[in-house]
Amino acid sequence: MTPIASATVTFVGASNVSKWSETSDEQGTKTITIYGGITHATSPCSNTVCNSCNGSGLVPCNEQEVSPTMTVRLSARTSATQTGRYALLKSDSDSSGQLGNSPAVDGSGTFYVDVTWSDLCGAMGSTNCASSVAKTFRLGIRENNDSSFVSGESILIRIVMSNAVGRNFYKRCPGGNPQSGASATDGFCDFAVFPGDGKLYVDGPAGQGLSVATGFPNADSTVKWTKLVFFFEPYAGNLTSTVSTITNGSSRSELLYSNTQNPPDDLDPRVPGMENGTKYCLAMANQDEAGNIASFTDFSDTGYTGDPSFEATVCGTPEEVVGLLDDKKCFIATAAWGSPLDPHVKTLRSFRDRFLKVTPWGAAFVEAYYSWSPPLAKWISEHEVARTVVRGALWPLIAFAWLSLEIGLLATLGLSVALLVGSGVLVSRTHWRRRGEA
């Protein structure tokens, strides 16, 4: 049977998977990625995906957990509707045979393959999905008893299995310095909380930024970390009693970031959903591409229990504030624009983190600013005229900060000097011309 040159295959979906995604590169080539996440040696799920984040403690879990015995259905559609054609799933890189069943393509061109996770993992070299593995497969159409694909009627699908069994806790790494026994794949591995209005902010101790393990963003050799997850509960009288109530089923907030930077600088540090005046304690966890939540805060870690400020590190009380605790220390800018999340404030904060805090003189300036600006910021926030004046005064600084972030600090300084000199020359010439005319 002659293949139809114009036939195209479109991926329809997948069932009994943790998640799937479709992306396109600059040339328009589509990539389908199927993820399976396992967090238990003995799966709590049987025939269908299930939510294993059920409050069973601070243990790895997945809201869409799979199991090796579970059957995955991969569905697609071809634009050609000829008869005598069947679905086919094979590895794209070797000569191994067909995987799963091979039902006929229906009259609308829809077809599917059913295959167990165990068989998929076996084809990727992991018996019973006991380790994290990934491989590219090809899903498409074959004719009658042919074992090869009809030309032009197949698509590539990357299958990723993430096994997080035993990946329970991270070792605390204050300032990015890992403790003994730490793993390079622990992910984010230290945090401190600061109060905000109806929320808590997370940062590193002393506002030095969240710390990551040396191998970040790798969760293992196959998958990467993609989210931070904070679980929290109201304070229960003392720290020991409170942390015993925090589980993987507690109230939680997910913080997204780009894992192409190390450490990421686009993480939104807000943990919302809290009441002002109520004290909360938090546990941090890392989530990987397959949705596995693992690498939790270990409240028995000597890195925490040996810290006299342990409770102040992981617990905080939301409240209405201006300054460090509600704007990451951009006091005056936040007072002027009224929100720490205003783009102008974010620009100044990024400039501070990239150019000031990394030099001795810049760090000294920042610390001095922290010490004297809160009272002024509070006064500015209470007077609308003052806020308007300060916003106007900050515009040149914001422009300088934005340009520095775009083209670099030295280039911006050079351009600024050139503009100042040029403006000075222009003003001088205008002045002398007017005197000459007089």
C-alpha positions in Angstrom: 0.0 0.0 0.0 1.5 3.4 -1.0 1.9 5.9 1.9 0.0 9.1 1.6 2.6 11.9 1.2 0.5 14.5 2.9 -0.5 12.3 5.9 0.4 13.7 9.3 0.3 12.2 12.8 -0.8 14.2 15.8 -0.4 13.2 19.4 -3.8 13.1 21.2 -2.8 12.3 24.8 -1.7 9.8 27.4 -3.4 8.2 30.4 -1.9 6.7 33.5 1.1 9.0 33.4 2.3 11.6 35.9 2.3 14.3 33.2 3.0 14.9 29.6 4.0 18.0 27.6 4.4 19.0 24.0 7.1 21.6 23.0 8.4 22.9 19.7 11.8 24.1 18.8 12.7 27.1 16.5 12.3 24.9 13.4 8.8 23.9 14.5 9.8 20.3 15.3 7.5 19.0 18.1 8.7 16.9 21.0 6.3 14.9 23.1 7.6 14.1 26.6 5.8 11.6 28.9 6.7 11.5 32.6 6.1 8.8 35.1 6.9 9.4 38.8 7.4 6.8 41.5 8.1 7.6 45.1 7.3 4.4 47.0 9.1 1.0 46.8 5.7 -0.6 47.1 3.3 1.6 45.1 0.1 2.8 46.8 -1.4 2.9 43.3 -2.7 -0.1 41.4 -4.5 0.3 38.1 -4.7 4.1 37.8 -2.6 7.0 38.9 -3.2 8.2 42.5 -2.3 11.0 44.9 0.3 9.7 47.3 0.6 13.1 49.0 -1.8 11.8 51.7 -0.5 13.2 54.9 1.7 10.2 55.8 4.6 12.4 57.0 7.4 14.3 55.3 8.0 11.5 52.8 8.3 11.6 49.0 5.0 11.7 47.1 3.4 12.5 43.8 -0.1 13.7 43.1 -0.1 11.6 39.9 1.9 8.6 41.0 2.3 5.6 38.7 3.4 2.0 39.3 5.3 -0.5 37.2 2.2 -2.7 36.7 0.1 0.2 35.5 -0.9 0.3 31.8 -0.1 3.4 29.9 -2.2 4.4 26.8 -0.6 6.5 24.2 -3.1 7.9 21.7 -2.6 9.6 18.4 -4.4 10.4 15.1 -3.3 10.2 11.5 -4.9 12.2 8.7 -4.9 9.2 6.5 -7.9 6.8 7.0 -6.9 3.8 4.9 -7.8 0.3 6.2 -5.4 -2.5 7.1 -3.2 -0.3 9.3 -2.1 -0.8 12.9 -0.5 1.1 15.7 3.2 0.6 16.4 5.5 1.7 19.3 9.2 1.0 19.1 12.5 2.4 20.4 13.8 5.0 18.0 17.5 4.2 18.6 17.8 0.4 18.4 16.3 -2.6 16.6 14.2 -3.9 19.6 10.8 -5.1 18.7 7.3 -3.7 19.2 6.1 -2.6 22.6 2.6 -3.1 23.9 -0.4 -4.1 21.8 -1.0 -3.1 18.2 -4.7 -2.4 17.6 -6.1 -1.3 14.2 -6.4 2.3 13.3 -10.1 3.2 13.5 -12.2 4.9 10.7 -11.4 8.4 12.0 -7.6 7.8 11.9 -7.3 7.5 15.7 -5.0 4.8 17.1 -3.4 3.9 20.4 -0.9 1.6 22.1 -1.3 0.1 25.5 1.9 -0.8 27.3 2.9 -1.2 31.0 5.3 1.1 32.7 7.3 -2.1 33.5 7.8 -2.9 29.8 8.6 0.8 29.0 11.2 0.8 31.8 12.6 -2.5 30.7 13.1 -1.1 27.2 15.0 1.8 28.8 17.2 -0.5 30.9 15.5 -0.3 34.3 14.0 -3.5 35.6 10.6 -2.8 37.2 11.3 1.0 37.0 13.7 0.7 40.0 15.8 3.7 38.7 15.4 6.9 36.8 15.7 6.4 33.1 14.8 8.1 29.8 14.6 7.1 26.2 13.1 8.3 22.9 10.5 6.0 21.2 8.6 6.3 18.0 4.8 6.0 17.8 3.1 5.5 14.5 1.4 3.3 11.9 2.4 0.0 10.3 0.7 -1.9 7.5 -0.7 -5.4 8.1 2.2 -7.6 9.4 4.9 -5.1 8.6 7.2 -4.4 11.5 8.3 -1.0 10.2 6.6 2.4 10.2 4.8 3.8 7.2 7.0 6.6 5.9 5.9 10.0 7.3 3.4 8.5 9.7 5.1 8.4 13.1 6.1 10.8 15.8 8.9 10.8 18.4 8.0 10.5 22.1 10.5 10.8 24.9 9.6 8.7 27.9 11.0 9.7 31.3 10.8 7.6 34.4 11.7 9.4 37.7 12.2 7.1 40.7 12.5 9.2 43.9 12.4 6.2 46.4 14.7 7.0 49.3 15.2 10.6 48.2 13.7 11.8 51.5 15.6 14.7 52.9 18.2 17.3 52.0 21.2 18.1 54.2 21.2 21.8 55.3 23.7 23.9 53.3 23.8 27.4 54.8 25.3 29.8 52.4 25.6 27.0 49.8 28.1 25.1 52.0 26.9 21.5 52.2 27.2 19.5 55.4 28.8 16.1 55.7 26.6 13.6 54.0 25.0 16.1 51.7 24.2 15.0 48.1 25.0 17.1 45.1 21.4 16.5 44.0 19.6 17.7 47.1 18.2 20.7 45.3 17.4 23.8 47.4 18.9 23.0 50.8 18.4 26.0 53.1 15.9 28.6 53.8 14.6 31.2 56.4 11.2 32.8 56.7 10.4 36.5 56.9 6.9 37.9 57.5 4.8 39.7 54.9 1.2 40.8 54.7 -1.0 37.6 54.7 2.0 35.6 53.7 5.6 34.6 54.6 8.6 35.3 52.4 11.4 32.7 52.0 15.0 33.6 51.6 18.4 32.5 52.9 19.3 33.4 56.5 20.3 37.1 56.8 18.7 37.7 53.4 21.6 36.1 51.5 19.4 34.1 49.1 18.1 30.5 49.0 21.0 28.0 48.9 21.2 25.2 46.4 23.2 22.0 46.3 26.3 21.8 44.2 24.6 19.7 41.5 21.6 21.9 41.1 19.3 21.6 39.2 19.8 17.9 38.8 17.6 15.6 40.9 19.6 12.7 39.6 21.3 11.8 36.3 18.0 11.8 34.4 15.6 14.5 35.8 15.8 18.0 37.1 14.2 19.9 39.9 11.6 22.4 38.7 9.7 23.7 41.7 10.0 24.5 45.4 7.2 23.3 47.6 6.5 24.7 51.1 4.2 22.8 53.4 3.0 24.7 56.5 0.8 24.4 59.6 -0.1 26.9 62.4 2.2 27.0 65.4 1.1 24.5 68.1 2.6 25.9 71.2 6.2 24.7 70.7 8.4 23.8 67.7 8.5 20.1 68.3 4.7 19.8 68.5 4.3 22.0 65.4 6.7 20.2 63.1 5.2 16.9 63.9 2.0 18.1 62.3 3.6 19.2 59.1 3.1 16.4 56.4 3.0 16.1 52.7 -0.7 16.6 53.0 -0.5 19.9 54.8 -1.4 23.3 53.3 1.2 24.1 50.7 2.5 26.6 48.2 4.5 25.9 45.0 7.2 28.3 43.9 8.2 28.2 40.2 11.6 29.1 38.8 13.8 28.6 35.8 16.2 25.7 36.2 18.4 27.0 33.5 20.2 29.3 36.0 22.2 28.2 39.1 20.9 29.5 41.4 17.7 30.8 39.7 17.1 34.5 40.1 13.4 34.5 39.0 11.9 32.6 42.0 8.9 34.3 43.5 9.6 34.1 47.2 6.0 34.5 48.5 4.2 31.7 50.5 0.6 33.0 50.6 -2.6 31.7 52.1 -2.0 32.8 55.7 -3.7 35.0 58.3 -2.0 38.0 59.8 -1.2 37.5 63.5 -1.1 33.7 63.3 2.3 32.0 63.6 3.2 29.3 61.1 6.1 26.9 60.6 7.2 25.7 57.2 8.9 22.6 55.7 10.6 22.9 52.3 10.6 20.2 49.6 11.8 20.0 46.0 9.7 18.9 43.1 11.1 17.3 39.9 9.9 17.3 36.3 7.8 14.2 36.8 6.0 15.8 39.8 7.8 13.8 42.5 8.0 15.9 45.7 11.1 14.8 47.6 14.2 16.1 49.4 12.3 17.6 52.4 13.5 19.6 55.3 14.8 17.1 57.9 13.8 18.6 61.3 16.1 16.1 63.0 19.1 17.3 61.0 21.8 18.6 63.4 22.2 21.5 61.1 18.9 22.7 62.3 18.7 21.3 65.8 22.1 22.7 66.7 21.0 26.1 65.6 19.7 28.3 68.5 17.7 30.3 66.0 16.1 27.2 64.5 12.5 28.2 65.3 13.0 31.7 64.0 14.4 30.2 60.8 11.4 28.0 59.9 8.6 29.8 61.7 7.1 33.3 61.2 4.1 35.4 61.8 2.5 37.3 58.8 1.8 41.0 59.5 1.5 44.3 57.8 5.0 45.6 57.5 7.1 47.9 55.3 10.7 47.0 54.6 12.8 43.9 54.8 10.0 41.6 55.7 7.6 42.6 53.0 9.8 43.8 50.2 13.2 42.0 50.4 14.8 45.2 51.8 13.9 47.6 49.0 12.4 49.8 51.7 12.0 53.2 50.0 11.1 51.9 46.6 8.4 49.7 48.0 7.0 52.6 50.1 6.9 54.7 47.0 5.2 52.2 44.7 3.2 50.4 47.4 4.2 46.9 46.5 7.3 44.8 46.7 6.2 43.1 43.5 6.0 46.2 41.4 8.3 45.9 38.4 10.2 49.0 39.4 11.0 47.5 42.8 12.0 44.2 41.1 14.4 46.0 38.8 16.1 47.7 41.8 16.2 44.5 43.7 17.8 42.6 40.8 20.4 45.4 40.4 21.2 45.1 44.1 21.6 41.3 44.0 23.7 41.3 40.8 26.0 44.3 41.2 26.0 45.6 44.8 25.9 42.6 47.1 28.8 40.9 45.3 31.4 43.7 46.0 32.7 44.8 49.4 31.8 48.5 48.9 28.4 47.5 47.5 27.6 45.2 50.4 28.6 47.9 52.8 26.3 50.4 51.1 23.4 47.9 51.2 23.9 47.2 54.9 24.1 50.9 55.7 20.9 51.5 53.6 19.2 48.7 55.6 20.0 50.4 58.9 18.7 53.9 58.2 16.0 53.6 55.6 13.1 51.8 57.4 11.8 54.8 59.4 12.0 57.0 56.3 10.2 54.4 54.2 7.4 54.1 56.8 6.9 57.9 56.7 6.9 57.9 52.9 4.3 55.1 52.8 2.0 57.2 54.9 2.1 60.4 52.7 0.9 60.3 49.1 2.7 63.5 48.1 6.0 62.1 49.4 5.4 58.9 47.5 4.9 60.8 44.3 8.0 62.9 44.8 10.1 59.8 45.6 8.8 57.9 42.6 9.9 60.8 40.4 13.3 60.9 42.1 13.9 57.2 41.6 13.2 57.1 37.9 16.8 57.9 36.9 18.0 55.2 39.3 15.6 52.7 37.8 16.6 53.5 34.3 20.3 53.1 35.2 19.5 49.8 37.0 17.5 48.4 34.1 20.1 49.3 31.5 22.8 47.8 33.7 20.9 44.5 33.8 20.5 44.6 30.0 23.9 45.6 28.8 26.2 45.4 31.9 27.3 47.9 34.5 30.5 49.1 32.9 28.7 49.8 29.6 26.0 51.7 31.4 28.5 53.7 33.4 30.3 54.6 30.1 27.0 55.6 28.4 25.9 57.6 31.4 29.2 59.5 31.5 28.9 60.2 27.8 25.4 61.5 28.2 26.4 63.7 31.1 29.4 65.2 29.2 27.2 65.6 26.1 24.5 67.3 28.1 27.1 69.6 29.8 28.5 70.6 26.4 25.1 71.3 25.0 24.1 73.4 28.0 27.4 75.3 27.9 27.0 76.1 24.2 23.4 77.2 24.7 24.5 79.4 27.5 27.3 81.1 25.6 25.2 81.5 22.5 22.5 83.4 24.5 25.2 85.6 26.0 26.5 86.4 22.6 23.1 87.3 21.3 22.6 89.6 24.3 
